[in-house]
Amino acid sequence: MKTKIKILGILLGFIISSVIFTKQASAQQANVGFQVFYDELSPYGQWVDHPNYGYIWIPDAGQDFVPYSTNGYWVLTDYGWTWVSNYDWGWAPFHYGRWDYDNHYGWFWLPDNQWGPAWVTWRRANGYYGWSPMQPGISISLSFGNRYNRNDDHWIFVRDRDLERHDINRYFVNRTDNDRIIRNSTVISKTYIDSRRNATYVSGPAREDVQKIVGRKISPVTIQDNNKPGQNMSNGQLRIYRPLVKKGNINGQKPAPNQQRNVNPQVNNQRVQQQKVVTPTNVERKTESTQPQRQTAQPQRQTAQPQRQTVQPQRQTTQPQRQTVQPQRQTTQPQRQTVQPQRQTIQPQRSQKEQQQKVATPPNVKRKAEPARPQKAKSEQEKKRKD
């Protein structure tokens, strides 16, 4: 009898403590609004006032960052496949709000008030599982339709046997195969209804299907509420901060990021130019406001001045080139002078030939004249003899 009384006392104490803890947690979370996101995520990224979405958050996570891909893994819970992030800030952007990609900002996160195990769309192909971040404004039912087709390069696929790996980032399929896999895949429309939060989640691949693939039983991980921002995975339990977030003003104050030191104060009424000065680490060569662009343009104009100065030395160097032309003209004069001696030397050559000709003719004449003289003498003697 005493033993039963003790057991009843222990159970009663457990029930009372659990009720008190729930009330305390509810009291702590009763007035939680979007301000908790602005305050807790500011040390880990940059808040920018987007012209279409309002305040968006860009994480300082590196150029290769991809949501639901970098520094995390999947675990099966009662709500479905849940993303466990190794980032200190992972409790918020992977379980609230939506991710989207912009050519100017890269990957950015838009906050929302609904918690979920992961806001992604799942696909199944022969031998593959894949997922893609759900865009802002897309409902679960719309994401299951054929009209919703996310860019192929935003999908991540793995072999179905590798879905449970904690180092799953080492087993991603090359994105060049995404088009082929997507064309031969179907959307996984399995959901989980959370009556406590009055919400519906995308739960992903069925537990039974994954167990057949891996050949063993998969035990779901238990999720426990944490009373402060953060998350921790240990002993088969995931303790995570997931408050009931309210939209709108809290205590008459409109939620907004506190860090606005880089916002242009002169144009606060223009949302486009209220963007913070930030160079997202997950995207290079991109700035986030028109004001920094003007500032960066000034150094470019300053650098243009040295270029103009360098042109002047080039013009100066052309002057020595003109000067060097004059010596070339001077050198041509000696060449003309050297021609005259050649002409002068020609005259002696002609005079020598003439002398040689004059000298050569007398001997030839004598040789011809010498035999002629005796003939004349003989003719005279013959005439005398005849007489």
C-alpha positions as CSV (number, residue, x, y, z in Angstrom):
1,M,0.0,0.0,0.0
2,K,2.8,2.4,0.9
3,T,4.5,1.6,-2.3
4,K,1.4,2.5,-4.3
5,I,1.1,5.8,-2.4
6,K,4.8,6.6,-3.2
7,I,4.2,5.8,-6.9
8,L,1.1,8.0,-7.0
9,G,3.0,10.8,-5.3
10,I,5.9,10.6,-7.8
11,L,3.5,10.6,-10.7
12,L,1.5,13.5,-9.2
13,G,4.8,15.5,-8.7
14,F,5.9,14.8,-12.2
15,I,2.6,16.0,-13.6
16,I,2.6,19.2,-11.6
17,S,6.2,19.9,-12.5
18,S,5.5,19.4,-16.2
19,V,2.5,21.7,-16.0
20,I,4.5,24.4,-14.3
21,F,7.4,24.0,-16.8
22,T,4.9,24.3,-19.7
23,K,3.3,27.4,-18.2
24,Q,6.7,29.0,-17.7
25,A,7.8,28.1,-21.2
26,S,4.5,29.5,-22.5
27,A,4.9,32.7,-20.4
28,Q,8.4,33.1,-21.8
29,Q,7.2,32.6,-25.4
30,A,3.9,34.5,-25.1
31,N,5.3,37.8,-26.3
32,V,7.9,36.5,-28.8
33,G,7.7,38.3,-32.1
34,F,9.9,38.8,-35.1
35,Q,12.2,40.9,-33.0
36,V,13.7,37.6,-31.7
37,F,15.0,36.9,-35.2
38,Y,16.4,40.4,-35.7
39,D,18.2,40.3,-32.4
40,E,19.5,36.8,-32.4
41,L,20.6,36.6,-36.0
42,S,22.3,40.0,-36.3
43,P,25.7,38.7,-35.0
44,Y,25.7,36.0,-37.7
45,G,24.7,37.9,-40.8
46,Q,23.4,41.0,-42.4
47,W,19.8,42.4,-42.4
48,V,18.8,44.1,-45.6
49,D,15.6,45.9,-46.5
50,H,14.6,44.2,-49.7
51,P,12.3,46.1,-52.1
52,N,9.9,43.2,-52.5
53,Y,10.1,41.2,-49.2
54,G,11.1,43.8,-46.6
55,Y,13.7,42.7,-44.1
56,I,15.7,39.7,-45.3
57,W,18.7,38.1,-43.7
58,I,22.0,37.1,-45.5
59,P,24.2,34.7,-43.4
60,D,27.9,35.1,-43.1
61,A,28.4,31.5,-44.0
62,G,30.8,31.6,-47.0
63,Q,30.5,31.7,-50.7
64,D,29.5,28.0,-51.0
65,F,26.7,28.2,-48.6
66,V,23.4,26.5,-49.7
67,P,20.5,26.1,-47.3
68,Y,19.6,22.5,-46.2
69,S,22.9,21.5,-47.6
70,T,25.8,23.1,-45.8
71,N,26.9,22.0,-42.3
72,G,23.9,19.9,-41.4
73,Y,22.1,16.5,-41.8
74,W,18.7,14.9,-41.7
75,V,17.2,12.9,-38.8
76,L,13.8,11.3,-38.6
77,T,11.5,12.7,-35.9
78,D,7.7,12.3,-35.2
79,Y,7.2,15.3,-37.5
80,G,9.1,13.8,-40.4
81,W,12.6,14.3,-41.7
82,T,14.0,17.2,-39.7
83,W,17.1,19.2,-40.6
84,V,19.7,19.4,-37.8
85,S,22.1,22.3,-38.4
86,N,25.5,22.6,-36.9
87,Y,25.4,26.4,-37.0
88,D,24.7,28.2,-33.8
89,W,21.9,30.1,-35.6
90,G,20.4,27.1,-37.2
91,W,17.4,26.9,-34.9
92,A,15.7,29.7,-36.8
93,P,16.3,29.9,-40.5
94,F,15.9,26.2,-41.2
95,H,12.7,25.8,-39.2
96,Y,11.0,29.2,-39.6
97,G,10.5,31.3,-42.8
98,R,11.6,30.5,-46.3
99,W,14.8,30.7,-48.3
100,D,15.2,32.2,-51.8
101,Y,18.0,33.0,-54.2
102,D,18.6,36.4,-55.8
103,N,21.3,37.2,-58.4
104,H,22.2,40.3,-56.4
105,Y,22.1,39.0,-52.8
106,G,22.6,35.2,-53.3
107,W,20.8,33.0,-50.8
108,F,18.7,35.0,-48.3
109,W,16.2,34.1,-45.6
110,L,12.8,35.7,-45.1
111,P,11.4,35.2,-41.6
112,D,8.0,33.8,-40.8
113,N,6.2,32.8,-37.6
114,Q,5.4,29.1,-38.3
115,W,7.8,26.4,-37.0
116,G,8.4,23.3,-39.1
117,P,10.9,20.4,-39.3
118,A,12.2,21.8,-42.6
119,W,10.5,24.0,-45.2
120,V,11.5,22.0,-48.3
121,T,9.9,20.1,-51.2
122,W,10.8,16.4,-51.5
123,R,11.2,14.2,-54.7
124,R,11.7,10.5,-55.2
125,A,13.4,8.9,-58.2
126,N,14.7,5.5,-58.9
127,G,17.5,5.2,-56.4
128,Y,17.5,8.9,-55.3
129,Y,15.9,11.2,-52.8
130,G,16.0,15.0,-53.4
131,W,14.9,18.2,-51.7
132,S,14.8,21.9,-52.5
133,P,14.1,25.0,-50.3
134,M,10.5,26.1,-50.6
135,Q,10.2,29.7,-51.9
136,P,8.5,32.5,-50.0
137,G,4.7,32.7,-50.5
138,I,4.5,29.0,-51.7
139,S,2.0,26.9,-49.7
140,I,2.5,23.2,-49.1
141,S,-0.4,22.3,-51.4
142,L,1.0,24.5,-54.2
143,S,4.5,23.0,-53.8
144,F,3.0,19.6,-54.5
145,G,1.5,20.7,-57.8
146,N,3.1,20.4,-61.3
147,R,3.0,24.1,-61.8
148,Y,5.6,24.7,-59.1
149,N,8.9,23.9,-60.6
150,R,12.0,25.2,-58.8
151,N,15.2,25.7,-60.7
152,D,17.0,22.5,-61.3
153,D,20.3,23.8,-59.8
154,H,18.5,24.4,-56.5
155,W,17.7,20.8,-56.0
156,I,19.9,18.5,-54.0
157,F,19.9,14.7,-54.6
158,V,21.6,11.8,-52.9
159,R,21.4,8.1,-53.3
160,D,18.4,6.9,-51.3
161,R,20.7,4.7,-49.1
162,D,22.7,7.8,-48.0
163,L,19.8,9.9,-46.6
164,E,20.7,9.2,-43.0
165,R,24.4,10.0,-43.1
166,H,25.6,12.8,-40.8
167,D,28.2,13.7,-43.5
168,I,25.6,13.7,-46.2
169,N,27.3,16.7,-47.9
170,R,30.0,14.3,-49.1
171,Y,27.4,12.2,-51.0
172,F,25.5,14.8,-53.0
173,V,24.9,13.8,-56.6
174,N,26.5,16.0,-59.2
175,R,24.1,18.8,-60.2
176,T,24.7,18.1,-63.9
177,D,22.5,15.0,-63.4
178,N,19.6,17.0,-61.8
179,D,17.7,17.5,-65.0
180,R,17.7,13.8,-65.8
181,I,16.7,12.8,-62.2
182,I,14.0,15.4,-62.0
183,R,12.4,14.4,-65.3
184,N,12.1,10.8,-63.9
185,S,11.0,11.7,-60.4
186,T,7.8,12.3,-58.5
187,V,6.9,14.7,-55.7
188,I,6.6,13.2,-52.2
189,S,3.3,14.6,-50.8
190,K,3.5,13.0,-47.4
191,T,2.5,15.4,-44.6
192,Y,2.2,15.6,-40.8
193,I,-0.5,17.5,-39.0
194,D,0.6,19.2,-35.7
195,S,-2.6,19.7,-33.7
196,R,-0.7,21.5,-30.9
197,R,0.5,24.3,-33.2
198,N,-2.4,23.9,-35.7
199,A,0.1,23.4,-38.6
200,T,0.9,21.0,-41.4
201,Y,4.4,20.0,-42.2
202,V,6.0,18.3,-45.2
203,S,7.3,15.1,-43.6
204,G,9.3,13.7,-46.6
205,P,10.1,10.1,-47.5
206,A,8.1,7.5,-45.6
207,R,9.9,5.7,-42.7
208,E,8.9,2.3,-44.0
209,D,10.4,3.0,-47.5
210,V,13.8,4.2,-46.0
211,Q,13.9,1.2,-43.7
212,K,13.6,-1.2,-46.6
213,I,16.4,0.6,-48.5
214,V,18.9,0.7,-45.6
215,G,17.8,-2.8,-44.4
216,R,17.4,-1.9,-40.7
217,K,14.9,-0.2,-38.3
218,I,15.0,3.5,-38.0
219,S,14.2,4.9,-34.5
220,P,12.7,8.5,-34.6
221,V,14.6,11.2,-32.7
222,T,12.6,12.9,-30.0
223,I,12.3,16.7,-30.1
224,Q,12.3,18.6,-26.8
225,D,11.6,22.4,-26.5
226,N,14.5,24.5,-25.4
227,N,13.9,27.7,-23.4
228,K,16.6,29.8,-25.1
229,P,17.8,30.2,-28.7
230,G,19.9,27.3,-29.9
231,Q,19.7,23.6,-30.5
232,N,21.6,20.5,-29.3
233,M,21.5,16.9,-30.5
234,S,22.5,14.3,-27.9
235,N,21.4,10.8,-26.8
236,G,18.7,10.5,-29.4
237,Q,17.1,13.8,-28.5
238,L,17.0,17.1,-30.3
239,R,16.6,20.1,-28.0
240,I,15.7,23.1,-30.0
241,Y,14.3,26.6,-29.4
242,R,11.0,26.8,-31.2
243,P,8.8,29.5,-29.7
244,L,5.3,30.5,-30.8
245,V,6.1,33.6,-32.8
246,K,3.5,36.3,-33.3
247,K,3.3,38.6,-36.3
248,G,2.9,42.3,-36.0
249,N,3.7,44.7,-33.2
250,I,4.7,43.5,-29.7
251,N,4.0,45.9,-26.8
252,G,3.2,48.6,-29.4
253,Q,6.6,48.4,-31.0
254,K,7.2,47.5,-34.6
255,P,9.9,44.8,-35.0
256,A,13.0,45.9,-36.9
257,P,16.7,45.1,-36.9
258,N,18.6,47.2,-34.3
259,Q,21.8,47.3,-36.4
260,Q,21.2,50.0,-38.9
261,R,24.5,51.7,-38.9
262,N,25.0,51.2,-42.6
263,V,21.6,52.3,-43.7
264,N,21.5,55.6,-45.6
265,P,19.8,58.0,-43.2
266,Q,19.0,60.6,-45.9
267,V,16.6,58.3,-47.7
268,N,14.9,56.4,-45.0
269,N,11.6,56.8,-46.8
270,Q,12.8,54.8,-49.8
271,R,12.9,51.2,-49.0
272,V,15.2,50.3,-51.9
273,Q,17.9,52.6,-50.7
274,Q,17.6,51.5,-47.0
275,Q,19.5,48.4,-47.7
276,K,22.5,47.8,-45.5
277,V,26.0,48.0,-46.8
278,V,26.9,44.4,-47.1
279,T,29.0,42.2,-49.3
280,P,27.4,38.8,-48.7
281,T,30.0,36.1,-48.1
282,N,27.9,33.6,-50.1
283,V,28.0,35.9,-53.2
284,E,31.0,37.8,-54.6
285,R,31.2,41.0,-56.6
286,K,27.8,42.2,-55.3
287,T,26.9,45.1,-53.1
288,E,23.6,45.7,-51.5
289,S,22.8,49.4,-51.8
290,T,23.1,52.2,-54.2
291,Q,25.0,54.4,-51.7
292,P,28.1,52.1,-51.4
293,Q,28.1,51.8,-55.1
294,R,28.6,55.5,-55.5
295,Q,31.3,55.5,-52.9
296,T,33.1,52.7,-54.6
297,A,32.8,54.5,-57.9
298,Q,34.9,57.4,-56.6
299,P,38.0,55.3,-56.2
300,Q,37.6,54.2,-59.7
301,R,37.6,57.8,-60.9
302,Q,40.6,58.5,-58.8
303,T,42.4,55.6,-60.3
304,A,41.6,56.9,-63.7
305,Q,43.7,60.1,-63.1
306,P,46.9,58.2,-62.8
307,Q,46.1,56.6,-66.1
308,R,45.8,60.0,-67.7
309,Q,49.1,61.0,-66.2
310,T,50.8,58.0,-67.6
311,V,49.7,59.1,-71.1
312,Q,51.9,62.2,-70.8
313,P,55.2,60.3,-70.5
314,Q,54.2,58.5,-73.6
315,R,53.8,61.8,-75.5
316,Q,57.2,62.9,-74.2
317,T,58.8,59.7,-75.4
318,T,57.6,60.5,-78.9
319,Q,59.8,63.6,-79.0
320,P,63.1,61.7,-78.8
321,Q,61.9,59.6,-81.6
322,R,61.5,62.7,-83.8
323,Q,65.0,63.8,-82.7
324,T,66.5,60.5,-83.8
325,V,65.1,61.0,-87.2
326,Q,67.4,64.0,-87.8
327,P,70.6,62.0,-87.5
328,Q,69.3,59.6,-90.0
329,R,68.9,62.5,-92.5
330,Q,72.4,63.6,-91.7
331,T,73.8,60.1,-92.4
332,T,72.3,60.3,-95.9
333,Q,74.5,63.2,-96.8
334,P,77.7,61.3,-96.5
335,Q,76.3,58.7,-98.7
336,R,75.7,61.3,-101.4
337,Q,79.2,62.5,-101.0
338,T,80.6,59.1,-101.4
339,V,78.9,58.8,-104.7
340,Q,81.0,61.7,-106.1
341,P,84.3,59.9,-105.6
342,Q,82.9,57.0,-107.4
343,R,82.2,59.2,-110.4
344,Q,85.6,60.7,-110.2
345,T,87.2,57.3,-110.2
346,I,85.4,56.5,-113.3
347,Q,87.2,59.2,-115.3
348,P,90.7,57.8,-114.6
349,Q,89.4,54.4,-115.6
350,R,88.3,55.8,-118.9
351,S,91.6,57.8,-119.4
352,Q,93.6,54.7,-118.8
353,K,91.7,52.8,-121.4
354,E,92.2,55.5,-123.9
355,Q,95.9,55.7,-123.2
356,Q,96.1,51.9,-123.4
357,Q,94.4,52.1,-126.8
358,K,96.8,54.9,-128.0
359,V,99.8,53.0,-126.8
360,A,98.6,49.8,-128.3
361,T,98.0,51.1,-131.8
362,P,101.5,52.2,-132.8
363,P,103.1,48.7,-132.4
364,N,100.3,47.2,-134.5
365,V,100.8,49.8,-137.2
366,K,104.6,49.3,-137.2
367,R,104.2,45.6,-137.6
368,K,101.9,46.1,-140.5
369,A,104.0,48.9,-142.1
370,E,107.4,47.2,-141.8
371,P,106.8,44.4,-144.4
372,A,105.2,47.0,-146.7
373,R,108.3,49.1,-147.0
374,P,110.5,46.3,-148.6
375,Q,107.8,45.7,-151.1
376,K,107.9,49.3,-152.3
377,A,111.7,49.1,-152.4
378,K,111.6,45.9,-154.5
379,S,109.2,47.5,-156.9
380,E,111.4,50.5,-157.4
381,Q,114.4,48.2,-158.0
382,E,112.5,46.2,-160.5
383,K,111.5,49.4,-162.4
384,K,115.1,50.5,-162.5
385,R,116.2,47.1,-163.8
386,K,113.6,47.2,-166.6
387,D,114.8,50.7,-167.5
